[in-house]
Amino acid sequence: MKLSFTAIALGLNEFEVLIRAREDVGSWDAVKSKVHSDNLLKQTSQASVTRVLREVRQRIQCLASATCSNFLKWGYEERRAIALIAACKCYPFIFNFIRGTLRDKVQVFDHHLHDSDFDVYWNGLAIENPELDDTAESTKKKLKQVLIRLLAEAGLLLETRNPLITPLIPPAQLDEVFAVEGNEYREAFLG
């Protein structure tokens, strides 16, 4: 199970920088050079630049080129929604947490997300993926922190400290994104 999303939460600004750079220079190798030489990601170390670049690039590469083109044309809400879809496509762990844990809670009018909700989700996954039992507590804690921050940045949680689940209505323009990326990603918005 792929769980390497801790380099960045939703990463909307970084997403925009990399999509724009990719459009400007063409290849990912050229993007990598430009990002490192111009510190486009505003990181404090080259190692951080490398981690964030790798993470956001993976998410962008999960999307169709038409979706990336629309990303640059559309406004904040649409961009945020596309970044969420990319995270969900890249990490089924995130998508399944949203459409399982969050959706189940919303359906019973329980809008409070608790630490125990993450633990229940994790333990359920560990039954099917025994390798998760070997995950260090510090790693689980970091995964939970980044997941909560990602969901808050996406607008699915009101805040990170006392997270309240807030279903979203995807912008109407996203219909063409769902047509390309997959209708199942509507479930990421809990609507």
C-alpha positions in Angstrom: 0.0 0.0 0.0 1.4 3.3 -1.1 1.7 5.8 1.9 4.4 8.2 0.8 2.3 11.3 0.8 3.8 13.0 3.9 6.1 15.4 1.9 3.2 17.7 1.4 -0.5 18.0 2.2 -2.7 19.2 -0.6 0.1 21.3 -2.1 -2.1 23.6 -4.1 0.6 26.3 -4.6 3.2 23.7 -5.5 0.8 22.0 -7.8 0.3 25.2 -9.7 4.0 26.0 -9.9 4.8 22.6 -11.3 2.0 22.5 -13.8 2.9 25.9 -15.0 6.6 25.0 -15.2 5.8 21.8 -17.1 3.8 23.8 -19.6 6.6 26.4 -20.0 9.6 24.0 -20.3 8.1 20.8 -21.6 9.8 17.9 -20.0 10.0 16.8 -16.4 13.8 16.8 -16.5 13.7 20.5 -17.5 11.1 21.2 -14.8 13.4 19.5 -12.3 16.3 21.7 -13.3 14.3 24.9 -13.3 12.7 24.1 -9.9 16.1 23.4 -8.3 18.0 26.3 -9.9 15.2 28.9 -9.3 13.9 27.4 -6.0 10.4 27.6 -7.4 9.0 25.6 -4.6 10.5 27.9 -1.9 12.0 25.2 0.1 14.9 25.6 2.5 17.0 22.7 1.3 17.6 20.8 -1.9 16.5 17.6 -0.2 13.1 19.2 0.6 12.8 20.5 -3.0 13.5 17.0 -4.3 10.9 15.4 -1.9 8.1 17.9 -2.7 8.9 17.8 -6.4 8.7 14.0 -6.5 5.5 14.0 -4.5 3.6 16.7 -6.5 4.9 15.3 -9.8 3.4 11.9 -9.0 0.1 13.4 -8.3 0.1 15.5 -11.5 1.1 12.4 -13.5 -2.1 10.7 -12.3 -4.1 13.3 -14.2 -5.0 13.5 -17.9 -3.3 16.3 -19.8 -6.7 18.0 -20.4 -7.2 18.2 -16.6 -3.8 19.8 -16.2 -4.6 22.4 -18.9 -8.0 23.2 -17.3 -6.2 23.6 -13.9 -4.3 26.6 -15.2 -7.5 28.2 -16.8 -9.8 27.8 -13.8 -10.2 29.5 -10.5 -9.3 28.6 -6.9 -12.2 26.2 -6.1 -11.7 24.2 -9.3 -7.9 24.0 -8.8 -8.4 22.9 -5.2 -10.8 20.2 -6.4 -8.4 19.0 -9.1 -5.6 18.8 -6.5 -7.9 16.7 -4.3 -8.8 14.4 -7.2 -5.0 14.0 -7.9 -4.3 13.1 -4.3 -7.1 10.6 -4.4 -6.0 9.0 -7.7 -2.4 8.8 -6.5 -3.2 7.4 -3.0 -6.2 5.1 -2.7 -5.5 5.3 1.1 -6.7 8.9 1.0 -9.6 8.3 -1.3 -10.8 5.3 0.7 -10.6 7.3 4.0 -12.7 10.0 2.5 -15.4 7.8 0.9 -15.4 5.3 3.8 -14.7 7.0 7.1 -15.8 10.6 6.3 -18.8 9.6 4.1 -20.0 7.1 6.7 -19.9 9.7 9.4 -21.7 12.3 7.4 -24.4 9.8 6.5 -25.2 9.4 10.2 -25.0 13.2 10.8 -21.7 12.8 12.8 -19.6 15.7 11.5 -16.8 15.4 14.1 -13.6 13.6 13.1 -11.8 12.0 16.0 -8.4 10.4 16.3 -10.1 7.1 16.9 -11.7 7.3 13.4 -8.3 7.2 11.9 -7.3 4.3 14.1 -10.4 2.3 13.2 -9.6 2.9 9.5 -6.0 2.0 9.9 -6.8 -1.2 11.8 -9.4 -2.2 9.2 -6.7 -1.8 6.5 -4.2 -3.7 8.5 -6.4 -6.8 8.4 -6.1 -6.9 4.6 -2.5 -5.5 4.6 -0.6 -7.1 7.4 2.5 -5.1 6.5 0.8 -2.1 8.1 1.4 -3.7 11.5 5.1 -3.0 11.1 4.5 0.7 10.7 6.1 2.8 13.4 3.8 4.8 15.7 5.7 8.0 14.6 5.0 7.2 11.0 1.3 6.6 11.7 1.2 9.9 13.6 2.8 11.8 10.7 0.4 10.1 8.2 -2.6 11.2 10.3 -1.3 14.8 10.6 -0.7 15.2 6.9 -4.0 13.5 6.0 -5.9 15.9 8.3 -4.1 18.9 6.9 -4.7 17.7 3.4 -8.4 17.3 4.1 -8.6 20.8 5.7 -6.8 22.4 2.8 -9.2 20.6 0.4 -12.1 22.1 2.3 -13.5 18.8 3.6 -12.6 19.7 7.2 -13.2 23.1 8.7 -9.9 23.1 10.7 -7.2 20.7 11.8 -7.5 21.0 15.6 -11.1 20.2 16.1 -12.0 18.8 12.6 -15.5 19.2 11.5 -16.4 17.4 8.3 -17.9 19.6 5.6 -19.2 18.0 2.4 -18.5 20.0 -0.7 -20.4 20.6 -3.9 -17.9 20.2 -6.7 -17.8 23.2 -9.1 -19.9 22.6 -12.2 -16.9 22.8 -14.4 -15.6 19.7 -12.8 -18.1 17.6 -14.7 -15.6 17.4 -17.6 -12.8 16.5 -15.2 -15.0 13.6 -13.8 -15.7 12.5 -17.3 -11.9 12.2 -18.0 -10.6 11.1 -14.5 -13.5 8.9 -13.4 -16.9 9.5 -12.0 -16.0 7.7 -8.8 -14.0 10.7 -7.8 -17.2 12.6 -7.1 -17.3 10.6 -3.9 -14.2 12.6 -2.7 -16.5 15.6 -2.2 -19.0 13.7 0.1 -21.9 15.4 -1.6 
